[in-house]
Amino acid sequence: VQLQASGGGLVQAGGSLGLSCVASGHTLSSYAMYWFRQAPGKEREFVAAVSWSGTSTSYADSVKGRFSISRDNAKNTLYLQMNSLRPEDTAVYYCAAGKHPYIVASQSFEAWGQGTQVTVSS
């Protein structure tokens, strides 16, 4: 599977952005899907995850209540709606396909998208 993330950009603090991740080469429905992010000088960190069916989600504490992950398997697309953005949300955001269809601690990843830059100004 190949993943293509898009939707990043520049937004003021308090604003909103929506990211998309389109899959090709294989159906998304086989995978749990994830969003990660990496800020300059920091390690990549988990943001959110959704199970293969969309019925189960998980969020980092730092984004809980502000971000929403969803998927449309018919469109082979993963989404991340980001509201109430903060300067500390500035990072490159990556989507990833987990080999296990459920959100598990031992998840390994089949594929990563190329990343899309999100910049939040204060």
N, C-alpha and C positions, 0 to 999 in steps of 0.2 A: 504494500500500500504506500502511496505517496500522499503527503499532506502539504497543503498550501494555505498559509495563514494570511489574513488581510484585515484591514479595518483600523489599523493604528493611526495615530496622528497626534496633533498638539491640541490640548484642551486646557481651559482654566480650571483651577481648583473648584470643586463643587459641581463640575460638569459631568457629562456622560459620554461614553463611547461604547460601540458594539463591535466585537471582533468575530470573525468567521474563520473556519478552517474547513476547507473542502478536500475530500479524499478522492483519489483516483486509483485505479488498478485493483481495488478490492472493496467489497462492501464494508462500510463502517460498522454494521450491526454485529460483527464478530468481536468487537473490541470495547472495553471500557475506554473512555476518552478523558484526557487530562489537559489542563492548562498549567504551565509553569511560567516563571518570569525570572529574568536576571538583570539586576541593576548594575551599573558600572562599579567595578571593584568588589562585587559581591558574588556569592555562589548562587547558582540556579536554585529557586525555591518553588515548592508546590503552591498552587493557587486554588485550583478546584478540580473536581473529577465527577464524572457521571457514568453510571453503569451502562451496559450495552442497550438496555431497554429504555433508559431514561428515568427509571423509577427510583433510583438511589443516587444521591449526590453527597459530596463532601467538600468542605471549604476550609481554607486556612483561616485561623482566627482573625487575622489582619484584614480580611475581606468579607467576613461573614456579615450578612445584612446589607451589604453594598453591591456585591457581585452576584450574578446569577448565571449558572451554566445550564445549557440545554442542548438538545440534539434533534436532528430530523434525519432519521435513517433513510427515509425515502429519497431525500436530497443528498445523502452522503455528506452531511454538513454538521459541524459542531459550532456552537455559539458561546460567547461570553459577553453578557451585558454588564457593563461597569458603570455604576452610578456613584454619586458623591465622591468623585475622584479627589485624591490628595496628592501633593507633590511626591510623597514617598511611594506612590504607585508607579512612578516613572521607571520604566524598564523595557527590555525587549521581551515580548510575550511569545511563548512557544506552545503549540499544540502537540500532543503525543498520543499514540495509540497503544494502549496496554494489551499485552498478549492475553491476559486473563480477562474474561468478559465482565467480571465484577470488580468492585473497588477493594483491593486487598493490599495488605502491608508489604507483601513480598512481590509486588507487581514488577514485571520487567516490560520493556517497551519494544514494540515491533518497528515503530517509525516515529520520526520527529519532523515537524514542519520547520521552515526556514526562519521563522521569527518575524514579528512585526513590532515596530517601535511605538511605544506609548509615552508621551511626554506631558506631564501635568505641571502647568506653571502656577506659581503662587500669586 
